[in-house]
Amino acid sequence: MPLRQALTDFAYQLTQHAYKLAECKDSRGFPKELPRYKDG
């Protein structure tokens, strides 16, 4: 489970960075923090 959360967080940060670099006109409103996966 921790690996899935780490990969999700990394993909989120990468996407957010790509949007900033591309200066997308239809910029998405990214939340400051992603929801956490629940154990189990």
C-alpha positions in Angstrom: 0.0 0.0 0.0 2.7 2.6 0.8 4.2 2.1 -2.7 0.9 2.8 -4.4 0.5 6.0 -2.4 4.1 7.1 -3.2 3.5 6.4 -6.9 0.3 8.3 -6.9 1.9 11.3 -5.2 4.8 11.2 -7.7 2.4 11.1 -10.7 0.4 14.0 -9.2 3.4 16.1 -8.7 4.7 15.3 -12.2 1.4 16.3 -13.7 1.2 19.5 -11.7 4.7 20.4 -12.8 4.0 19.7 -16.5 0.9 21.9 -16.4 3.0 24.8 -15.0 5.8 24.3 -17.6 3.3 24.2 -20.4 1.5 27.2 -19.1 -1.8 25.6 -19.9 -4.6 28.1 -20.5 -7.2 25.8 -19.1 -5.2 25.2 -15.9 -6.7 22.7 -13.6 -7.3 23.5 -10.0 -5.0 21.1 -8.2 -5.7 20.4 -4.6 -2.8 21.1 -2.2 -2.9 17.6 -0.9 -4.2 14.3 -2.3 -6.4 12.0 -0.4 -4.6 9.2 1.3 -5.4 5.5 0.5 -7.0 3.7 3.4 -5.2 0.7 4.8 -6.8 -2.6 3.9 
